[in-house]
Amino acid sequence: MDAPLDVLLACKSEDQAVRICLKIALNQFGRDQQTVALICGWKSDSCLSEIASPRHGRKMPKTKREWFARATGCNLLSQFIAYQEAKANNGGTPTERQQTEIAAAACLSAWKNAA
């Protein structure tokens, strides 16, 4: 499920996005960090702990992002990465089209959940 636009824009780092997703997984599905790590294919949660820590600077491997979204029920990490890439490719600001796509996806997701 996509995160609302205000959550995406308030997110300041990949590790923060990971921590938010982990909190959602715990609250929504009762999945702790160890369980999420196992679903993602790790044997322990140490890699995930490093990714969630602002001190380590470790990034989520591209190959694990989809599994992480499925395990946590939240696409915030992928949304954050896409938003940051859009900013980087456009001199620090996403294009109006990219902003529109992000906003529309957030609205549609929120409306789907309200129905």
SULTAQUI-V440963 format. One record per backbone hydrogen bond with DSSP energy under -0.5 kcal/mol. NH is the residue of the N-H (numbers start at 1). CO is the residue of the C=O. If there is no record, write none. Layout:
((NH CO) (NH CO))
This chain:
((7 4) (8 4) (9 5) (10 6) (11 7) (11 8) (17 13) (18 14) (19 15) (20 16) (21 17) (22 18) (23 19) (24 20) (25 21) (26 22) (27 23) (28 24) (29 25) (30 25) (30 26) (31 25) (32 30) (36 32) (37 33) (38 34) (39 35) (40 36) (41 37) (41 38) (42 37) (49 45) (50 46) (51 47) (52 48) (53 49) (53 50) (56 53) (57 53) (58 50) (64 61) (65 61) (65 62) (66 62) (68 64) (69 65) (70 66) (71 67) (72 68) (73 69) (74 69) (75 1) (79 75) (80 76) (81 77) (82 78) (83 79) (84 80) (85 81) (86 82) (87 83) (88 84) (89 85) (90 86) (90 87) (91 88) (92 87) (93 87) (93 90) (99 95) (100 96) (101 97) (102 98) (103 99) (104 100) (105 101) (106 102) (107 103) (108 104) (109 105) (110 106) (111 107) (112 108) (113 109) (114 110) (115 111))
